[in-house]
Amino acid sequence: MKTTSSMVVVTAFMATVTFVQAEAQAWRDRVVAAVRPGAVVARRGLADDPITQAVLFGQGGGKWSHVGIAVQLIPDGQIYIESAMPGVGTKLEKPEVFFNAEQASAGEVLLIPEDKVDAVQGAAKSFLGRPFDDQLELDDDGKKLYCTELVAMTLRSAGVIKDLPMRSVPFLSQKVIAPDDLVAAVRATVL
């Protein structure tokens, strides 16, 4: 009888794990398939990632910890996500990598109006190669960038948003652009 009970528990556990893994892959597949040139993308990092936890703490909780912008380097070519990362600066990743299970526990794609896509892509490409802004300063004219600053400056340069959505956070003296605030500003502007 003990063996049968154990087998039932193991089978139920395996079915639950399989269902959870399938659900995680399903949202990733949906989000990756939705990426289009010029789109703003947001992801929530993993619960055990200290940078994710610092970003979420700084914005008082929230949903998103990292943002980027989708670009195509050549017409009809591969779409990449451009984002700014500590120790790397602005970089390109395929959407499958940006939203992979080692980096993301949730994701969202916000499409930009078709008439702004070229301007958004052009502005985003102009920021490629910039170093990461470890100080999270907004007053250096984009010489160094952090993720939300990259996306906000791109969207402002392209005429998608007018103002940078800034807030105070507990551990910094200057205001910053939080991922949730940027996503809300894009949603309010384009939807």
N, C-alpha and C positions, 0 to 999 in steps of 0.2 A: 504494500500500500504506500509506503514511504517513497519508493521509486516512482510510482505513478504520480504522486503529488509533486515530486521534484520535477518530473518531466513536464507537467502541466505548467508549473511556474516558469521553467526555462522557456517553454514554447511561448507563453504569454509575453515574457520579457523580450524574446527575439522578435516577435510580431510587432511589439511596441517600438523597438529600436528601428526596425525596417520601415515602419510607417513614418517615424520622425525623420529618418534619413531621406525618405522619398519626398516628404513635405519640404525639407530644406532644399533639396535639389530642384523641386518644382518652382519655388520662388526665384531661385537663381536663374533658372532657364527663362522664366517670364521676364525678369528684369534685364538680363543680357539681350534677349530678343527685342526688347523695347528701345534699346539704345540707338539713337540717331545722331547724325552730325549736329553739333551745337547744343545738344541736350545737357542739362545740369544733372549730375548724378550724385546721390548721397548714399552713404553706407553707415551702418552701425558696426563697429569693430566687435571683437570678442570680449567676453566678460573678464577674462584673465589678462587682457592687454592693459598695461599701465597708462599708455597714452589715451586709449579710449576712455578709461575711467577718469583721467584728469580732465579731458574735454567735457565729458558728461557732468562731472562735478562742477566745473567752471560755469556751465550754463544752467546749473540748478536741476540737473536730470536731463530729460529730453530724450529724443529718439536717435539723432544722428551724431556721429563723431568725426566724419570725414566727407569731403565733397571733392568733386572734380568736374571737368567739362569734356564732352565728347568732341573729338576732332578727326577729320580725315585729312591726311597729308597730301594725298592726290585724289582727284575726282574718281569716284567709284572704287576707291581703294579701301584697305582695312580701316575700320574705325578704332580709334584708341581713346583711352581716358587719360587726359592730362591732369595731373594733380601735383601738389607740392608736399614732399615728405621730409621729415627730419633726417639730416645726414646725407640727403640725396639732392634736394632741390626739386625743381619742376621736372617731371618725368612722364613718360608715356607707358601705359599698360593696355593690353587687350582687355575688353570688358570681362572676359572669363577669368582673368587674373585679378582684376580690381575687385570682383565680387566672389572670389573663391572662398572655400570653407576655412582656409587658414587666416583670412583677413576680415570676413564679413559674416555677421549673423542676421542682417536684414539689408535691404536695398530699395532704392526708388529712383525713377527716371522722370525728370520734368522736361517735356519738350518745349522748345522755344518756337515762337511764331516763324513760319517759313521765310518771311521777308527779312528776318534778322539773322538767319543761320550763317550766311557768308560773313557778315560783320563779326559775329561771335567767334567763328572759327579763325578769322584773321587776327582778331585781338588775342585770342588764346595762344595762337602760334607765336605771336610776337613776344610772349613771356617764357617760351621754352628756354631751358638752360639757366634760368635764374636760380641763385642759391636759396636755401630754405631760411626763413626769418625766425631764428630761435628766440628772438626777443618779442615777437608778435607785434611789431611796430607798424603803424599805418602812415607814418610821416616821412618815409624815405623814397617816395615816388616809385615804389615797386622795384627798387634795386634788389631787395630780398622779399620773398613771398612765403606766407603760410597758406594752407589749402583754401580757406574761405576768402582770404585776401585775393588770391589768384582768380577765383571764380567771380568775386564781386567786382574787381577791377576790369575783368574781361567783359562782364555784362554792362558795366557803366560805360566802358569805351565803345561798346557796340550799341549803346542807346536803349538797352533793355530795362535797366533800372537807373534811377536818378541818384538816390542817396544810398550810402553804405549803412546797413543796419548794424549799429554798434551798441555794445553794452559793457558795463563794468563787470568784472569777475573778481572773486574773492582774493586771489593771489597775485594780481597785477595792478600796477598803478595806472596804466593807460587802458582805454577802452579797446575792445576787440570785436571782431565779427564772429559770432558763434554759428556753428553749422545749422542749428534749428532756426535761428533768426534769418539766415540767408535763404534757406529753403522756403520759409514763410513769405519772405519778400518776393522771391521768384514766383511762387504760387499766386500771390496777390496781383502781380504784374501781368502774368501771362495767361491766367485762367479767367 
